[in-house]
Amino acid sequence: MINAKMPKIWYGGDYNPDQWEKSIWDEDLRMFKLAGIDVATLNVFAWAKNQPDEDTYNFDWLDEMMDKLHEGGVGVCLATSTAAHPAWMARKYPDVLQVDFNGNKRKFGGRHNSCPNSPTYRKYAARMAEKLAERYKDHPALLIWHINNEYGGAGNCYCDNCEAAFREWLRARYGTLEELNRAWNTSFWGHTFYDWEEIVLPSGQSEEWEGMNGRQATNFQGISLDYTRFHSDSLLECYKLEYEAVKKHTPDIPVTTNLMGAFKKLDYHKWAKHMDVVSWDNYPRFDTPHSYTGMMHDLMRGLKDGQPFMLMEQTPSQQNWQPYNSLKRPGVMRLWSYQAVARGADTIMFFQLRRSIGACEKYHGAVIEHVGHEHTRVFRECAQLGAELGKLGDSLLDSRVQSKVAILFDWENWWAVEMSSGPSVALKYVDEAHKFYDALYRLGIGADVVSVEADLSGYDLVIAPVMYMVKQGVANKLEQYVGAGGTLITTFFSGIVDENDLVKTGGYPGELRKLLGIWAEEIDALLPSQRNRIVVRDIASGLKPEYECGMLCDLIHSEGAEVKAVYGDDFYRGMPALTVNKFGEGEAWYLATSPEASFLQDWLSQLCASRGIKPLVPSVPEGVETTLRTKDGQDYLFVLNHNADAVTVELGDRAGVELLNDRQLNGGKAELAGHDVWIIKLNK
């Protein structure tokens, strides 16, 4: 478990007593107890309060609050406060200030406003983390360290310090200028470098500009790809400095930093290797598909091989930065909280516990609203959830989600796909991954979302959408997986480039050509108004005769693969649109175009059934989500109704005790109320 000091699902969130007079503190603690809150995240943005000048540190307020929380039975997730440097630091040491994409030096303001390669920032951030660790290393309230906050939330930095650090990063990566010139293909446009000092950052002053649909556009994908890697690594180095500072004094206290789901700027697979536990902040919109939120939970769980994660932030009611900040309807906060638990969370925490009165987050929801008392709908719902979590105790802690399907997700591939100067601005990597995830979700079939480095041997089906970049060794790994009996699906625009975004000559899909048994000759990009058709050859497969497709259409030739469907229109009518290639004991499928949603659902249903991959319940009504967590041989079935109205769920032979209401469910059909959830401890 995250910390044995508190052997239950943690319940709480961000608390900012430094924003309030002391007269409020005791009232907050009274209401925390009413709501069942047992963990508070402190000190997230208190750097300026803790260190009013270069030489002065003042933790008196924090001492008092740590003691008060402990006396009240509340543990502390202690942040290092380094997510926003103080104003005095920006004035005295301007190297901490970022330079933006167009070369403008920023002034003090905002948050995440520090240059990650500033010697001043790194020095004082690590020093603050160490002072906190020295002071609170033996405090009984301390449960976990929270380094910084939502790294990468501001723009990238393009200052001279970053440029010098980038050159050193490149030296370490490539060794010689000759290898760098090869990797970047600098003979194009006469960009050959003869001295490391000639290399400048790719920015609005050099290689990049804002492209269509807000996408990053660049003349040299290799340069921009490496800068993106470098920026992620630079922030990671800042995190590691603080990690090491607190571990020096508290080696047994776990350390985390809050991630943000599919956040494009940082390679979370690389970051997770340096985190004791993954935590993340979940802020879906009112209309975000529930399957997308589920995929984000599964992505976070997959960062550390299925280890339970922390839901560090969500809102109890409404957000404040979206165009339309809708309230969460009655029951939805509870439902979405249990969605996180169903997919591997061992904490439910909020931003924030008391609503701020000023600045840009004063209308962001909180457990304690501006009215200041417990007689609100939001507080009552929070208190209900707190009571339920207390009742669940440690029954679900450290239980795992087990899947037979994996979806490969790779940040560097994402960067490369969307830095590409073609073939279509409509191609969005995360959306393509979500299409497959959503189809499985609607079928009631779970999927892990994992790195290309993950062990694939335990999966019956592996899906690699838009595997544009094939890194060194990955093709061999996939061949071994399929050869040993696995089933692989990949799609259009796959096998095109290596890790430097250099095209693999000899025909697409490059290193995957033998495995897939096809050759892709051309790639057609369709306008949003254009559609083609997938015409199924074998209707006995359970598929409909035809489906719509669009966006991209690979024009492929079989080199041994069996053609399962062809295109129905245009000059490539009759060419393969779906193929399968027998390889060793397994098979590899290639979907050459982006199909309508019903195709994926029909196809994956048949494919999973043929491999013995079954839904958790016999039928899944629209809007109902199912997952399974397992601990010590005991299965816990979650059934969540995202509909406002009641639905009838066919449980089949799934019977057991529903833990939230202490009632027996004997399988068969049962009615689940709107926005309600079952956690069923299944009979063995």
C-alpha positions in Angstrom: 0.0 0.0 0.0 1.1 3.6 -0.4 1.8 4.1 3.3 0.9 1.6 6.0 0.3 4.4 8.4 -3.1 4.8 6.9 -4.4 1.4 5.6 -7.5 2.5 3.8 -8.4 4.4 0.6 -7.1 7.9 1.4 -9.7 10.7 1.3 -8.9 14.4 1.2 -7.2 16.9 -1.0 -5.4 20.2 -1.4 -5.7 22.4 1.6 -4.3 26.0 1.7 -4.6 27.2 5.3 -1.8 29.8 4.4 -4.6 31.6 2.5 -6.8 32.0 5.6 -6.7 33.5 9.0 -6.1 31.1 11.9 -9.6 31.6 13.2 -10.8 29.5 10.2 -8.5 26.5 10.8 -10.4 24.9 13.7 -13.7 25.2 11.8 -12.1 23.5 8.8 -10.9 20.6 11.0 -14.3 20.2 12.4 -15.8 19.9 8.9 -13.0 17.6 7.8 -14.1 15.2 10.5 -17.7 15.4 9.4 -16.7 14.6 5.8 -14.5 11.7 6.7 -11.4 13.5 5.3 -8.2 11.9 6.5 -5.5 13.3 4.2 -4.6 16.9 3.4 -2.1 18.1 0.8 -0.3 21.0 2.3 2.3 23.6 1.1 1.8 23.3 -2.6 2.3 27.0 -3.4 3.7 28.4 -0.2 7.3 29.0 -1.3 7.0 32.8 -0.9 5.5 32.4 2.6 8.1 29.9 3.7 11.0 31.9 2.3 10.3 35.7 2.3 13.9 36.5 1.2 17.1 34.7 0.2 18.3 34.0 3.7 15.1 33.6 5.8 13.0 30.5 6.2 9.8 30.5 8.3 7.8 27.3 8.8 5.9 28.3 12.0 2.5 28.2 10.2 3.3 24.8 8.7 4.5 23.5 12.1 1.2 24.5 13.7 -0.9 23.0 10.9 1.0 19.7 10.7 0.4 19.3 14.5 -3.3 20.3 14.2 -4.0 17.9 11.4 -2.2 15.0 13.2 -4.2 15.7 16.4 -7.4 15.7 14.3 -6.5 12.3 12.8 -5.6 13.7 9.4 -2.4 12.7 7.6 -0.4 15.0 5.4 0.7 14.8 1.8 3.5 17.3 2.1 4.3 19.3 -1.0 7.7 21.0 -1.5 6.1 24.4 -2.6 8.4 24.8 -5.6 5.8 25.1 -8.4 6.0 28.9 -8.3 9.2 30.8 -7.4 8.9 33.9 -5.1 9.0 37.4 -6.6 12.2 38.3 -4.8 14.0 35.5 -6.6 12.8 36.7 -10.0 14.0 40.2 -9.2 17.4 39.3 -7.9 18.1 36.3 -10.2 16.5 36.9 -13.6 18.0 33.6 -14.9 15.0 31.9 -13.2 12.6 33.6 -15.7 11.7 31.8 -18.9 12.1 33.0 -22.4 9.1 32.3 -24.6 8.8 30.7 -28.1 9.3 34.1 -29.8 12.4 35.1 -27.7 10.7 37.3 -25.2 11.9 37.3 -21.6 9.1 36.8 -19.2 8.6 38.8 -16.0 7.4 37.4 -12.7 3.9 36.0 -12.7 1.8 32.9 -13.2 3.1 29.6 -12.0 5.4 26.9 -13.4 7.2 30.1 -14.5 10.7 28.9 -13.8 13.4 28.0 -16.3 14.1 24.3 -15.6 17.8 24.8 -16.5 18.3 27.9 -14.3 21.1 27.2 -11.8 19.3 29.5 -9.3 16.0 27.7 -9.5 17.6 24.3 -9.1 19.7 25.4 -6.2 16.9 27.0 -4.2 14.2 24.3 -5.1 16.5 21.5 -3.9 17.4 23.5 -0.8 13.7 24.1 0.1 12.9 20.4 -0.4 15.8 19.4 1.9 14.9 21.9 4.6 11.4 20.5 4.7 12.6 17.0 4.9 15.0 17.8 7.7 12.3 19.5 9.6 9.4 17.0 9.2 11.3 13.7 8.8 10.0 12.4 12.1 6.6 14.1 12.1 3.8 11.5 12.6 1.5 13.2 10.2 3.8 12.8 7.2 2.5 10.2 4.8 4.0 11.0 1.4 6.0 13.7 -0.4 4.5 15.7 -3.2 7.2 17.3 -5.4 6.4 20.5 -7.1 3.0 20.5 -8.8 1.8 19.6 -12.4 5.2 19.9 -14.0 5.2 21.3 -17.5 2.0 23.4 -17.2 3.7 26.5 -18.6 5.3 27.0 -22.0 8.8 25.6 -22.9 11.8 27.8 -22.2 14.2 29.0 -24.9 16.7 31.0 -22.8 20.5 30.9 -23.2 20.8 28.4 -20.2 18.5 26.0 -22.0 20.3 26.4 -25.2 23.7 25.6 -23.6 22.1 22.6 -21.7 20.5 21.4 -25.0 23.9 21.2 -26.6 25.3 19.2 -23.7 22.3 16.9 -23.9 22.9 16.4 -27.6 26.6 15.6 -27.0 25.6 12.9 -24.5 23.0 11.5 -26.9 25.0 11.5 -30.2 28.7 11.7 -29.2 29.8 13.3 -32.4 28.5 16.0 -34.8 28.7 13.5 -37.6 26.2 11.3 -35.9 24.0 14.2 -35.0 24.0 15.5 -38.6 23.1 12.0 -39.8 20.2 11.7 -37.3 18.8 15.1 -38.1 19.4 14.8 -41.9 21.0 18.2 -41.9 22.1 17.9 -45.5 18.6 19.0 -46.3 18.5 22.7 -46.8 22.2 23.0 -46.1 21.8 22.8 -42.3 25.0 20.8 -41.6 26.6 21.7 -38.3 30.4 21.9 -37.9 30.5 23.2 -34.3 28.3 22.4 -31.3 27.9 26.2 -30.7 26.2 26.5 -34.1 23.2 24.6 -32.8 20.3 26.8 -31.6 17.0 25.8 -30.0 14.1 25.2 -32.4 11.7 28.1 -31.8 9.7 30.8 -33.5 13.1 32.5 -34.2 14.6 29.5 -35.9 12.9 26.2 -37.1 9.3 26.3 -35.8 6.0 28.1 -36.2 2.4 27.5 -35.1 0.9 25.3 -37.7 -2.7 24.5 -38.6 -5.1 23.5 -35.8 -2.6 24.8 -33.2 -0.2 22.0 -34.0 3.6 22.5 -33.7 5.1 22.9 -37.1 8.8 22.6 -37.8 11.2 22.5 -40.7 13.3 19.7 -39.0 11.3 17.1 -37.1 14.5 15.6 -35.8 15.6 18.8 -34.1 12.2 19.5 -32.7 11.8 15.9 -31.5 15.1 16.1 -29.6 14.2 19.4 -28.1 10.9 18.0 -26.8 12.8 15.0 -25.3 15.3 17.5 -23.8 12.6 19.6 -22.3 10.9 16.6 -20.7 14.3 15.5 -19.4 15.2 18.9 -18.0 12.0 19.1 -15.9 12.6 15.5 -14.8 16.1 16.5 -13.6 14.5 19.2 -11.5 12.1 16.7 -10.0 15.0 14.2 -9.3 17.0 16.9 -7.4 14.0 17.4 -5.0 13.4 13.6 -4.9 17.0 13.0 -3.8 16.8 15.8 -1.3 13.8 14.4 0.6 14.9 10.8 0.3 18.2 11.7 2.0 16.3 12.3 5.2 13.1 10.2 4.7 14.2 7.1 2.8 11.0 5.2 3.8 8.5 7.9 2.9 7.1 7.5 -0.7 7.5 10.3 -3.2 5.2 11.4 -6.0 4.4 14.3 -8.2 1.0 14.9 -9.8 0.8 14.0 -13.5 -2.0 15.1 -15.9 -3.1 12.1 -17.9 -2.3 12.3 -21.6 -0.2 15.5 -21.1 1.8 15.9 -24.3 4.9 17.7 -23.2 6.3 15.1 -20.8 7.2 11.5 -21.4 5.5 10.0 -18.4 6.8 6.5 -19.0 10.3 7.9 -18.4 9.1 9.9 -15.4 7.3 7.0 -13.7 10.6 5.2 -13.3 11.6 7.8 -10.7 8.3 7.9 -8.8 7.5 5.7 -5.9 3.8 6.0 -6.7 2.0 7.6 -9.7 -0.5 10.3 -8.9 -2.6 12.3 -11.3 -5.2 15.1 -11.6 -8.5 14.1 -13.3 -10.5 17.0 -14.8 -13.0 15.7 -17.4 -15.4 18.2 -19.0 -19.1 17.8 -18.6 -19.2 16.1 -22.1 -15.9 14.1 -21.9 -16.6 10.5 -23.0 -16.5 8.3 -19.9 -14.4 5.9 -21.9 -11.8 8.6 -22.4 -11.6 9.2 -18.6 -11.3 5.4 -18.1 -8.4 5.3 -20.6 -6.6 8.1 -18.7 -6.9 6.1 -15.5 -5.6 3.0 -17.2 -2.8 5.0 -18.8 -1.7 6.2 -15.3 -2.0 2.7 -13.9 0.1 1.3 -16.7 3.0 3.7 -16.0 4.2 1.4 -13.2 3.2 -2.1 -14.4 -0.3 -2.0 -12.9 0.6 -0.7 -9.5 -2.3 1.2 -7.8 -2.1 5.0 -8.3 -3.2 8.1 -6.5 -6.1 10.2 -7.7 -4.5 13.4 -6.4 -6.9 16.0 -7.7 -10.5 16.2 -9.0 -13.2 18.7 -8.3 -16.1 18.1 -5.9 -18.4 20.2 -8.1 -17.3 22.5 -10.9 -14.1 23.6 -12.6 -13.3 27.2 -13.5 -11.0 27.2 -16.6 -13.2 25.5 -19.2 -15.4 27.5 -21.6 -18.6 26.1 -19.8 -18.0 25.1 -16.2 -21.0 22.9 -15.5 -21.9 21.6 -12.1 -21.4 17.9 -11.4 -25.0 16.6 -11.2 -26.1 14.8 -8.0 -24.2 11.5 -7.6 -21.7 12.2 -10.4 -18.8 13.2 -8.1 -19.3 9.9 -6.2 -19.6 7.9 -9.4 -16.5 9.4 -11.0 -14.6 8.9 -7.8 -15.4 5.2 -7.9 -14.5 5.1 -11.5 -11.0 6.0 -10.5 -11.0 3.3 -7.7 -12.4 0.8 -10.2 -9.4 1.4 -12.5 -6.7 1.2 -9.8 -6.8 4.3 -7.6 -6.1 3.8 -3.9 -6.9 7.4 -3.1 -9.7 9.9 -3.7 -8.6 13.4 -3.3 -9.8 16.9 -4.4 -8.7 20.2 -5.4 -9.6 21.8 -3.1 -10.8 21.4 0.5 -11.8 25.1 1.0 -12.7 27.4 -1.9 -10.4 30.3 -2.4 -11.8 33.9 -2.3 -9.6 35.6 -4.8 -7.6 35.2 -8.0 -8.2 32.8 -10.9 -9.4 29.7 -8.9 -11.9 31.3 -6.7 -14.7 29.7 -8.6 -13.1 26.3 -8.7 -15.2 23.8 -6.6 -14.3 22.7 -3.1 -15.6 20.5 -0.3 -16.2 23.6 1.8 -17.9 26.2 -0.4 -17.8 30.0 0.0 -20.8 29.9 2.4 -18.4 28.3 4.9 -20.6 25.6 6.4 -21.6 22.0 5.9 -25.2 22.6 4.8 -24.6 22.3 1.1 -25.3 19.6 -1.5 -21.6 19.2 -2.3 -20.6 18.8 1.3 -23.3 16.2 1.9 -22.2 14.2 -1.1 -18.6 14.4 0.0 -19.5 13.3 3.5 -21.5 10.3 2.1 -18.4 9.2 0.1 -16.2 9.7 3.1 -18.4 7.4 5.2 -18.4 4.8 2.5 -14.6 4.8 2.1 -14.3 4.4 5.9 -16.6 1.4 5.7 -14.6 -0.2 2.8 -11.5 -0.1 5.0 -8.5 -1.9 3.5 -10.6 -4.4 1.4 -9.5 -3.0 -1.9 -6.1 -1.7 -1.1 -3.3 -3.0 -3.4 -5.9 -5.0 -5.5 -4.9 -5.1 -9.1 -6.7 -4.8 -12.5 -5.9 -7.7 -14.8 -6.4 -7.5 -18.5 -5.9 -9.7 -21.5 -5.7 -6.8 -23.9 -3.0 -4.1 -24.1 -3.0 -0.9 -26.0 0.5 0.4 -26.7 1.0 4.2 -26.0 4.2 6.0 -26.6 4.9 9.7 -26.0 7.8 9.9 -28.5 5.6 8.4 -31.2 2.9 10.9 -30.3 5.3 13.8 -30.6 6.6 12.5 -33.9 3.2 11.8 -35.4 2.0 15.3 -34.8 5.2 17.1 -35.7 5.0 15.4 -39.1 4.5 17.7 -42.1 1.9 15.3 -43.4 -0.2 13.5 -44.3 -3.2 15.1 -42.5 -3.8 17.6 -39.8 -6.8 15.5 -38.8 -4.5 12.7 -37.5 -4.4 12.8 -33.7 -2.5 10.1 -32.0 -4.5 10.0 -28.7 -7.8 10.1 -30.6 -6.8 7.0 -32.6 -5.8 5.1 -29.4 -9.1 6.1 -27.8 -11.1 4.8 -30.7 -9.9 1.3 -30.0 -10.2 1.8 -26.2 -13.8 3.0 -26.6 -14.8 0.0 -28.7 -13.5 -2.3 -26.0 -15.1 -0.2 -23.3 -18.5 -0.5 -24.9 -18.0 -4.3 -25.2 -17.2 -4.5 -21.5 -13.7 -5.6 -22.1 -10.8 -4.1 -20.2 -7.5 -3.0 -21.6 -4.2 -2.0 -20.1 -2.5 1.0 -21.6 1.2 0.3 -21.6 4.6 1.4 -22.9 6.4 -0.3 -25.8 8.9 -1.4 -23.2 6.3 -3.4 -21.3 6.3 -7.2 -21.0 3.6 -8.3 -23.6 3.7 -12.0 -22.8 0.7 -12.0 -20.6 -1.6 -10.4 -23.2 -3.7 -12.3 -25.8 -4.2 -9.2 -27.9 -1.9 -6.2 -28.3 -3.1 -3.1 -30.2 -0.6 -0.6 -31.5 -2.5 2.3 -33.2 -0.6 4.5 -35.6 2.8 3.0 -34.8 4.5 5.6 -36.9 7.8 5.5 -35.0 9.4 2.0 -34.6 12.2 2.3 -32.1 15.2 0.1 -32.1 14.4 -3.5 -31.0 10.6 -3.0 -31.0 10.0 -4.8 -34.3 11.9 -7.8 -33.0 9.9 -7.7 -29.7 6.6 -7.7 -31.6 7.8 -10.6 -33.8 8.6 -12.6 -30.7 5.2 -11.8 -29.2 3.3 -12.8 -32.3 5.6 -15.8 -33.0 4.8 -17.1 -29.5 1.0 -17.1 -30.2 0.0 -13.5 -29.6 -2.3 -11.4 -31.8 -1.2 -8.0 -32.9 -3.2 -5.2 -34.4 -1.6 -2.1 -35.9 -2.9 0.5 -38.3 -2.4 2.9 -41.1 0.7 5.2 -40.9 2.7 2.6 -39.1 6.3 1.5 -39.5 7.3 4.7 -41.3 10.3 6.1 -39.3 12.9 5.3 -36.7 13.5 7.0 -33.3 15.1 10.0 -35.1 12.1 10.5 -37.4 14.1 9.2 -40.4 12.1 7.2 -42.9 13.0 3.6 -43.2 13.6 3.1 -46.9 12.6 -0.1 -48.7 8.8 0.4 -48.4 6.4 1.0 -45.6 5.8 -0.4 -43.0 9.5 -0.6 -42.7 10.7 -3.1 -40.0 7.1 -4.3 -39.6 6.8 -5.4 -43.2 7.8 -9.1 -42.6 5.5 -9.4 -39.6 2.5 -7.9 -41.3 3.0 -9.5 -44.7 2.1 -6.3 -46.6 3.7 -3.4 -48.5 2.2 0.1 -48.4 2.8 2.0 -51.6 1.0 5.3 -51.0 -1.1 7.1 -48.3 -4.2 9.0 -49.4 -5.4 11.8 -47.1 -9.1 12.4 -47.3 -10.8 15.8 -46.7 -13.2 15.9 -43.7 -16.1 15.8 -46.2 -14.7 12.7 -48.0 -15.4 9.1 -47.2 -14.5 5.7 -48.5 -15.9 2.2 -47.7 -14.5 -0.9 -46.2 -16.1 -3.9 -48.0 -15.9 -7.1 -46.0 -15.0 -10.2 -48.0 -16.1 -12.8 -45.4 -19.6 -11.9 -44.1 -19.6 -15.1 -42.1 -17.0 -13.4 -39.8 -20.0 -11.6 -38.1 -19.2 -8.2 -39.7 -21.6 -6.2 -41.8 -21.0 -6.2 -45.5 -19.5 -2.7 -45.5 -18.5 0.2 -43.3 -17.5 3.8 -43.8 -13.9 4.9 -43.4 -11.9 8.1 -43.9 -9.1 10.5 -43.0 -6.2 8.3 -44.2 -6.2 5.3 -46.6 -3.0 3.3 -47.0 -2.7 1.7 -50.5 -1.3 -1.7 -49.6 -0.3 -4.9 -51.4 -0.3 -8.3 -49.8 3.0 -10.1 -49.5 1.5 -13.2 -47.9 -1.2 -11.7 -45.7 -4.8 -12.7 -46.2 -7.0 -9.9 -47.4 -10.1 -9.7 -45.1 -11.6 -6.5 -46.5 -11.0 -4.1 -49.4 -11.8 -0.5 -50.3 -15.1 0.2 -52.0 -14.4 3.5 -53.8 -11.9 5.7 -55.7 -9.1 4.6 -57.9 -7.9 2.1 -55.3 -11.2 0.3 -55.1 -10.6 -3.4 -54.5 -7.2 -2.8 -52.8 -6.8 -4.3 -49.3 -8.2 -2.3 -46.4 -7.8 -5.1 -43.7 -5.3 -7.9 -43.7 -4.1 -10.6 -41.4 -0.8 -12.4 -41.6 0.0 -15.7 -39.9 3.4 -15.4 -38.2 4.7 -18.3 -36.1 2.0 -19.4 -33.7 0.2 -16.0 -33.9 -1.1 -13.5 -36.3 -0.7 -9.8 -37.1 -3.5 -7.6 -38.4 -3.2 -4.4 -40.4 -6.1 -1.9 -40.6 -5.2 0.4 -43.5 -7.7 3.2 -42.8 -9.7 4.9 -40.0 -13.1 3.2 -39.8 -16.4 4.2 -38.3 -16.8 3.3 -34.7 -19.2 0.4 -35.3 -16.6 -1.4 -37.4 -14.1 -1.5 -34.5 -16.8 -2.6 -32.1 -18.0 -5.4 -34.4 -14.5 -6.5 -35.4 -13.0 -6.5 -31.9 -16.0 -8.3 -30.5 -15.4 -11.2 -32.9 -11.6 -11.1 -32.5 -11.8 -11.1 -28.7 -14.4 -13.9 -28.6 -12.3 -16.1 -30.9 -9.4 -15.7 -28.3 -11.6 -16.4 -25.3 -11.5 -12.8 -24.1 -14.9 -12.2 -22.6 -16.8 -9.2 -21.2 -17.1 -9.2 -17.4 -20.9 -9.5 -17.6 -23.0 -11.1 -20.3 -24.3 -7.8 -21.7 -23.3 -4.2 -21.1 -26.1 -1.6 -21.5 -25.1 1.7 -23.1 -23.5 4.0 -20.5 -22.6 1.2 -18.1 -18.9 0.5 -17.2 -17.5 -2.6 -15.7 -14.1 -3.4 -14.3 -12.6 -6.0 -12.0 -10.0 -5.6 -9.2 -8.4 -8.7 -7.6 -6.6 -9.1 -4.3 -5.3 -12.4 -2.8 -7.6 -14.4 -5.0 -10.7 -12.4 -4.2 -12.4 -10.6 -7.1 -14.3 -7.3 -6.8 -16.6 -6.4 -9.7 -17.3 -2.8 -10.3 -20.5 -1.8 -12.2 -21.0 1.9 -12.8 -24.0 3.5 -14.3 -23.2 6.8 -16.1 -26.8 7.2 -17.1 -29.1 9.6 -15.2 -31.8 6.9 -15.3 -31.8 3.3 -13.9 -30.7 0.4 -16.1 -31.1 -3.3 -15.9 -27.8 -5.1 -15.8 -27.5 -8.8 -16.7 -24.9 -10.2 -14.3 -25.1 -13.8 -15.4 -23.5 -16.0 -12.8 -21.7 -13.1 -11.2 -23.0 -13.2 -7.6 -21.8 -11.8 -4.3 -22.1 -9.1 -1.7 -22.5 -5.5 -2.8 -20.2 -3.7 -0.4 -21.6 -0.2 -0.4 -25.1 -1.4 0.6 -24.4 -4.7 2.3 -26.8 -6.6 0.1 -26.6 -9.9 -1.7 -26.7 -9.9 -5.5 -27.5 -13.4 -6.8 -26.6 -12.9 -10.5 -29.2 -12.7 -13.2 -30.8 -9.4 -13.8 -30.7 -6.5 -11.3 -31.6 -2.8 -11.5 -28.8 -0.2 -11.0 -30.0 3.3 -10.2 -28.9 6.3 -12.2 -25.4 7.6 -11.4 -25.0 4.7 -9.0 -22.3 2.1 -8.5 -21.9 -1.5 -7.3 -18.8 -2.9 -5.8 -19.5 -6.6 -5.7 -17.3 -9.0 -3.6 -17.8 -12.0 -5.8 -18.4 -15.4 -4.5 -15.4 -17.7 -4.9 
